[in-house]
């Protein structure tokens, strides 16, 4: 099960990255940030469970930086994520 979750987390990050390279997602867009946060948080958690400290450092910092970017975006003038009606 851990392997499935690891692949899922990696796919979330890779999907955001590839979409940004293809100019489908902007680096400051909600989908890009949320995909990165979900993927990196999942991978950091799994690294913590497995005592994989180098991977935890990488993914943990990735998650913290992304969360900080989201927090800053939430505090900005156009803060609310777009609603999907």
Helices and strands as residue ranges (DSSP letters): H 2-21, H 30-49, H 53-75
